[in-house]
Amino acid sequence: MKILPPKQDLVSILGPNDFFLWEYYGKGLLGRIQGWIFRSRIKVLIKFLRKRKLECEKILDVGCGPMLVSYSLVNNTTREYIGVDIMSADRLKRYRDAMRKLGVEVEAVRASAEQLPFRNEAFDFALSLDVLEHLGKPKQAVMEIHRVLKGDAMVAISLPLENLTQRMLRIGFMLM
Protein backbone atom coordinates (compact mmCIF):
# COMPACT_ATOMS: atom_id res chain seq x y z
CA MET A 1 0.00 0.00 0.00
CA LYS A 2 1.46 3.33 -1.06
CA ILE A 3 1.14 5.80 1.80
CA LEU A 4 3.44 8.75 1.07
CA PRO A 5 5.39 9.76 -2.01
CA PRO A 6 9.10 8.98 -1.83
CA LYS A 7 10.88 11.75 0.07
CA GLN A 8 13.67 12.09 -2.51
CA ASP A 9 11.09 12.69 -5.25
CA LEU A 10 9.40 15.45 -3.26
CA VAL A 11 12.73 17.04 -2.34
CA SER A 12 13.68 17.18 -6.02
CA ILE A 13 10.33 18.81 -6.90
CA LEU A 14 9.74 21.10 -3.89
CA GLY A 15 13.28 21.69 -2.64
CA PRO A 16 14.82 20.57 0.66
CA ASN A 17 13.41 23.40 2.82
CA ASP A 18 9.69 22.94 2.22
CA PHE A 19 7.78 23.13 5.54
CA PHE A 20 5.60 20.11 4.84
CA LEU A 21 8.61 17.94 4.03
CA TRP A 22 9.84 18.53 7.55
CA GLU A 23 6.39 17.86 8.95
CA TYR A 24 6.02 14.47 7.27
CA TYR A 25 9.63 13.40 6.74
CA GLY A 26 11.34 15.25 9.58
CA LYS A 27 14.63 14.25 11.06
CA GLY A 28 15.20 13.22 14.62
CA LEU A 29 12.84 11.59 17.05
CA LEU A 30 10.02 14.16 16.71
CA GLY A 31 10.06 13.96 12.92
CA ARG A 32 9.96 10.17 12.95
CA ILE A 33 7.08 10.14 15.43
CA GLN A 34 5.13 12.72 13.45
CA GLY A 35 5.66 10.82 10.19
CA TRP A 36 4.64 7.54 11.83
CA ILE A 37 1.43 9.11 13.18
CA PHE A 38 0.54 10.53 9.75
CA ARG A 39 1.22 7.25 7.93
CA SER A 40 -0.73 5.27 10.55
CA ARG A 41 -3.76 7.52 10.17
CA ILE A 42 -3.73 7.15 6.40
CA LYS A 43 -3.38 3.35 6.62
CA VAL A 44 -6.40 3.20 8.94
CA LEU A 45 -8.39 5.43 6.59
CA ILE A 46 -7.60 3.34 3.52
CA LYS A 47 -8.33 0.07 5.33
CA PHE A 48 -11.64 1.51 6.51
CA LEU A 49 -12.62 2.58 2.99
CA ARG A 50 -11.68 -0.83 1.58
CA LYS A 51 -13.45 -2.76 4.34
CA ARG A 52 -16.64 -0.77 3.80
CA LYS A 53 -16.20 -1.22 0.04
CA LEU A 54 -17.06 2.43 -0.35
CA GLU A 55 -17.29 3.53 -3.94
CA CYS A 56 -15.51 6.86 -3.83
CA GLU A 57 -15.75 8.51 -7.18
CA LYS A 58 -15.06 11.91 -5.62
CA ILE A 59 -13.20 12.65 -2.40
CA LEU A 60 -13.04 16.10 -0.83
CA ASP A 61 -10.06 16.91 1.42
CA VAL A 62 -10.89 20.00 3.47
CA GLY A 63 -7.68 21.64 4.66
CA CYS A 64 -5.58 19.57 2.27
CA GLY A 65 -2.26 21.37 2.80
CA PRO A 66 0.34 19.82 0.47
CA MET A 67 -2.09 17.10 -0.62
CA LEU A 68 0.25 14.30 0.45
CA VAL A 69 -2.78 12.26 1.51
CA SER A 70 -3.93 12.34 -2.13
CA TYR A 71 -1.01 10.06 -3.00
CA SER A 72 -2.55 7.30 -0.90
CA LEU A 73 -6.19 7.89 -1.70
CA VAL A 74 -5.86 8.23 -5.47
CA ASN A 75 -3.53 5.24 -5.72
CA ASN A 76 -5.70 3.04 -3.51
CA THR A 77 -9.36 4.04 -3.25
CA THR A 78 -10.71 6.77 -5.49
CA ARG A 79 -10.88 8.21 -8.97
CA GLU A 80 -11.17 11.93 -8.24
CA TYR A 81 -9.58 13.92 -5.43
CA ILE A 82 -10.23 17.59 -4.77
CA GLY A 83 -8.27 19.40 -2.09
CA VAL A 84 -9.44 22.64 -0.50
CA ASP A 85 -7.22 24.95 1.52
CA ILE A 86 -6.83 28.65 2.32
CA MET A 87 -3.11 28.78 1.52
CA SER A 88 -2.14 31.09 -1.32
CA ALA A 89 -3.21 30.04 -4.79
CA ASP A 90 0.43 29.90 -5.94
CA ARG A 91 1.44 27.59 -3.12
CA LEU A 92 -1.63 25.40 -3.61
CA LYS A 93 -0.82 25.14 -7.31
CA ARG A 94 2.77 24.24 -6.46
CA TYR A 95 1.63 21.26 -4.34
CA ARG A 96 -0.95 20.23 -6.93
CA ASP A 97 1.71 20.27 -9.63
CA ALA A 98 4.08 18.28 -7.40
CA MET A 99 1.46 15.55 -6.97
CA ARG A 100 0.80 15.53 -10.71
CA LYS A 101 4.53 15.11 -11.41
CA LEU A 102 4.35 12.04 -9.17
CA GLY A 103 1.51 10.66 -11.30
CA VAL A 104 -1.38 11.58 -8.99
CA GLU A 105 -4.18 13.51 -10.71
CA VAL A 106 -5.57 15.98 -8.20
CA GLU A 107 -7.45 19.24 -8.24
CA ALA A 108 -6.90 22.04 -5.76
CA VAL A 109 -9.29 24.85 -4.88
CA ARG A 110 -8.49 27.85 -2.73
CA ALA A 111 -11.46 28.23 -0.42
CA SER A 112 -12.49 28.37 3.21
CA ALA A 113 -13.89 25.32 4.94
CA GLU A 114 -16.72 27.53 6.17
CA GLN A 115 -17.84 28.37 2.59
CA LEU A 116 -17.16 25.50 0.23
CA PRO A 117 -17.67 26.41 -3.45
CA PHE A 118 -19.36 23.15 -4.45
CA ARG A 119 -22.92 22.14 -5.19
CA ASN A 120 -24.95 20.11 -2.70
CA GLU A 121 -24.30 16.37 -2.55
CA ALA A 122 -21.26 16.49 -4.85
CA PHE A 123 -18.91 14.12 -2.96
CA ASP A 124 -18.85 10.47 -1.92
CA PHE A 125 -16.41 10.94 0.94
CA ALA A 126 -14.77 13.85 2.76
CA LEU A 127 -11.91 14.15 5.16
CA SER A 128 -10.60 16.95 7.31
CA LEU A 129 -7.47 16.03 9.24
CA ASP A 130 -6.35 18.40 12.00
CA VAL A 131 -8.17 21.40 10.53
CA LEU A 132 -11.27 22.24 12.59
CA GLU A 133 -9.26 23.37 15.61
CA HIS A 134 -7.79 26.19 13.47
CA LEU A 135 -11.13 27.62 12.36
CA GLY A 136 -13.12 30.49 13.81
CA LYS A 137 -16.40 28.75 12.96
CA PRO A 138 -15.79 24.98 13.08
CA LYS A 139 -19.52 24.19 13.34
CA GLN A 140 -20.17 26.07 10.10
CA ALA A 141 -17.35 24.11 8.42
CA VAL A 142 -18.88 20.80 9.54
CA MET A 143 -22.26 21.92 8.19
CA GLU A 144 -20.64 22.85 4.86
CA ILE A 145 -18.92 19.48 4.64
CA HIS A 146 -22.26 17.81 5.37
CA ARG A 147 -23.95 19.90 2.69
CA VAL A 148 -21.56 18.84 -0.09
CA LEU A 149 -21.71 15.13 0.80
CA LYS A 150 -24.15 12.73 -0.80
CA GLY A 151 -26.83 11.37 1.50
CA ASP A 152 -25.09 8.05 2.17
CA ALA A 153 -21.56 9.48 2.20
CA MET A 154 -19.16 9.39 5.12
CA VAL A 155 -16.67 11.85 6.56
CA ALA A 156 -13.41 11.35 8.47
CA ILE A 157 -12.47 14.15 10.84
CA SER A 158 -9.51 14.17 13.19
CA LEU A 159 -8.46 16.60 15.86
CA PRO A 160 -5.11 16.57 17.65
CA LEU A 161 -4.89 15.44 21.22
CA GLU A 162 -4.00 18.28 23.54
CA ASN A 163 -2.80 18.13 27.11
CA LEU A 164 -3.21 20.90 29.68
CA THR A 165 0.25 22.41 29.02
CA GLN A 166 -0.37 22.58 25.28
CA ARG A 167 -3.78 24.14 25.84
CA MET A 168 -2.35 26.82 28.17
CA LEU A 169 0.43 27.63 25.67
CA ARG A 170 -2.09 27.90 22.84
CA ILE A 171 -4.39 30.16 24.88
CA GLY A 172 -1.42 32.29 25.97
CA PHE A 173 -0.25 32.59 22.36
CA MET A 174 -3.75 33.67 21.25
CA LEU A 175 -3.88 36.31 23.98
CA MET A 176 -0.53 37.77 22.89
VENZIMO-V906619 format. One record per pair of residues at least 24 apart in sequence whose C-alpha atoms are under 10 Angstrom apart, sorted by sequence separation. I is the first residue (numbers start at 1). J is the second residue. D is the distance in whole Angstrom. If there is no record, write none. Layout:
I&J&D / I&J&D
//
This chain:
49&73&10 / 53&77&9 / 54&78&9 / 55&79&9 / 56&80&8 / 57&81&8 / 58&82&8 / 59&83&8 / 60&84&7 / 61&85&9 / 62&86&10 / 63&87&9 / 80&104&10 / 81&105&8 / 82&106&6 / 83&107&6 / 84&108&6 / 85&109&7 / 86&110&5 / 87&111&9 / 113&137&9 / 114&138&7 / 120&144&9 / 121&145&9 / 123&147&10 / 124&148&9 / 125&149&7 / 56&81&9 / 66&91&9 / 67&92&9 / 80&105&8 / 81&106&5 / 82&107&5 / 83&108&5 / 84&109&5 / 85&110&5 / 86&111&5 / 87&112&10 / 113&138&8 / 114&139&8 / 115&140&8 / 116&141&8 / 120&145&10 / 121&146&8 / 122&147&9 / 123&148&6 / 124&149&6 / 125&150&8 / 132&157&8 / 133&158&10 / 134&159&10 / 46&72&8 / 50&76&9 / 65&91&9 / 66&92&7 / 70&96&10 / 79&105&9 / 80&106&7 / 81&107&6 / 82&108&6 / 83&109&6 / 84&110&6 / 85&111&6 / 86&112&6 / 114&140&5 / 115&141&7 / 118&144&9 / 120&146&9 / 121&147&6 / 122&148&5 / 123&149&5 / 124&150&6 / 131&157&8 / 132&158&8 / 133&159&7 / 42&69&7 / 45&72&10 / 46&73&7 / 49&76&10 / 50&77&7 / 65&92&8 / 66&93&9 / 68&95&9 / 79&106&9 / 80&107&8 / 81&108&9 / 82&109&7 / 83&110&8 / 84&111&6 / 85&112&7 / 86&113&8 / 113&140&8 / 114&141&4 / 117&144&10 / 118&145&10 / 120&147&5 / 121&148&4 / 122&149&6 / 123&150&6 / 124&151&9 / 125&152&9 / 126&153&8 / 127&154&9 / 128&155&8 / 129&156&8 / 130&157&8 / 131&158&8 / 132&159&7 / 133&160&8 / 41&69&10 / 42&70&10 / 45&73&9 / 49&77&7 / 64&92&9 / 66&94&9 / 67&95&7 / 68&96&10 / 71&99&7 / 75&103&9 / 83&111&10 / 84&112&7 / 85&113&8 / 113&141&5 / 114&142&8 / 115&143&10 / 116&144&6 / 119&147&8 / 120&148&4 / 121&149&4 / 122&150&6 / 123&151&10 / 124&152&8 / 125&153&5 / 126&154&7 / 127&155&5 / 128&156&6 / 129&157&6 / 130&158&5 / 131&159&7 / 132&160&10 / 43&72&9 / 47&76&10 / 49&78&10 / 66&95&5 / 67&96&7 / 70&99&8 / 71&100&10 / 74&103&10 / 75&104&7 / 84&113&8 / 112&141&8 / 113&142&8 / 114&143&8 / 115&144&7 / 116&145&8 / 118&147&9 / 119&148&6 / 120&149&7 / 121&150&4 / 122&151&10 / 124&153&5 / 125&154&5 / 126&155&5 / 127&156&5 / 128&157&5 / 129&158&5 / 130&159&5 / 131&160&9 / 39&69&9 / 42&72&7 / 43&73&10 / 46&76&7 / 47&77&10 / 65&95&8 / 66&96&8 / 68&98&10 / 74&104&7 / 75&105&10 / 113&143&10 / 114&144&6 / 115&145&9 / 118&148&7 / 119&149&9 / 120&150&8 / 121&151&7 / 123&153&7 / 124&154&7 / 125&155&6 / 126&156&6 / 127&157&6 / 128&158&7 / 129&159&7 / 130&160&6 / 4&35&10 / 38&69&9 / 42&73&9 / 46&77&7 / 64&95&10 / 65&96&10 / 67&98&9 / 68&99&8 / 71&102&8 / 73&104&9 / 74&105&8 / 113&144&7 / 114&145&8 / 116&147&9 / 117&148&9 / 118&149&10 / 120&151&10 / 121&152&10 / 122&153&10 / 123&154&9 / 124&155&9 / 125&156&8 / 126&157&8 / 127&158&8 / 128&159&9 / 129&160&9 / 130&161&10 / 45&77&10 / 66&98&9 / 67&99&7 / 71&103&9 / 72&104&9 / 74&106&8 / 84&116&8 / 112&144&10 / 113&145&8 / 116&148&8 / 121&153&9 / 39&72&10 / 66&99&9 / 71&104&6 / 84&117&10 / 4&38&9 / 70&104&7 / 71&105&9 / 3&38&9 / 4&39&7 / 70&105&9 / 71&106&9 / 3&39&6 / 68&104&10 / 70&106&7 / 2&39&10 / 3&40&9 / 70&107&10 / 3&41&10 / 4&42&9 / 3&42&7 / 67&106&8 / 2&42&10 / 3&43&7 / 67&107&10 / 2&43&9 / 67&108&9 / 82&123&10 / 1&43&8 / 66&108&10 / 81&123&10 / 3&46&9 / 65&108&10 / 80&123&10 / 83&126&10 / 24&68&9 / 64&108&9 / 81&125&10 / 82&126&10 / 83&127&10 / 84&128&10 / 1&46&9 / 20&65&8 / 21&66&9 / 64&109&10 / 81&126&10 / 83&128&10 / 1&47&10 / 20&66&7 / 78&124&10 / 85&131&10 / 19&66&10 / 20&67&10 / 21&68&10 / 60&107&10 / 61&108&9 / 62&109&10 / 63&110&10 / 78&125&10 / 20&68&9 / 60&108&10 / 63&111&9 / 62&111&9 / 63&112&8 / 62&112&9 / 63&113&7 / 62&113&6 / 61&113&10 / 62&114&10 / 62&116&9 / 10&68&10 / 69&129&10 / 60&122&9 / 5&68&7 / 59&122&9 / 60&123&7 / 64&127&9 / 4&68&6 / 5&69&9 / 58&122&8 / 59&123&6 / 60&124&8 / 61&125&9 / 62&126&7 / 63&127&9 / 64&128&8 / 65&129&10 / 3&68&9 / 4&69&7 / 5&70&10 / 57&122&10 / 58&123&5 / 59&124&6 / 60&125&6 / 61&126&6 / 62&127&6 / 63&128&6 / 64&129&8 / 3&69&8 / 4&70&9 / 5&71&6 / 57&123&8 / 58&124&5 / 59&125&5 / 60&126&5 / 61&127&5 / 62&128&5 / 63&129&7 / 64&130&10 / 65&131&10 / 3&70&9 / 4&71&6 / 5&72&8 / 56&123&8 / 57&124&6 / 58&125&7 / 59&126&6 / 60&127&6 / 61&128&6 / 62&129&8 / 63&130&8 / 64&131&9 / 3&71&7 / 4&72&6 / 56&124&5 / 57&125&9 / 58&126&9 / 59&127&8 / 60&128&9 / 61&129&8 / 62&130&10 / 63&131&6 / 2&71&7 / 3&72&5 / 55&124&7 / 56&125&6 / 62&131&8 / 63&132&9 / 2&72&6 / 3&73&8 / 54&124&8 / 55&125&9 / 56&126&10 / 62&132&9 / 1&72&8 / 2&73&9 / 54&125&9 / 63&134&10 / 2&74&10 / 3&75&9 / 2&75&7 / 3&76&9 / 1&75&9 / 2&76&8 / 1&76&7 / 49&125&9 / 62&141&9 / 14&94&8 / 13&94&9 / 14&95&8 / 13&95&9 / 45&127&10 / 14&97&10 / 62&145&8 / 13&97&9 / 14&98&7 / 61&145&10 / 10&95&10 / 13&98&6 / 60&145&9 / 12&98&10 / 13&99&9 / 10&98&7 / 13&101&8 / 41&129&9 / 60&148&9 / 9&98&9 / 10&99&9 / 13&102&9 / 60&149&9 / 59&149&9 / 10&101&10 / 38&129&10 / 58&149&10 / 9&101&9 / 10&102&8 / 9&102&8 / 5&99&9 / 61&155&10 / 60&155&9 / 61&156&10 / 62&157&10 / 6&102&9 / 59&155&10 / 5&102&8 / 56&153&9 / 55&153&10 / 56&154&10 / 5&104&10 / 54&153&9 / 54&154&9 / 49&154&10 / 45&156&8 / 41&158&9
//
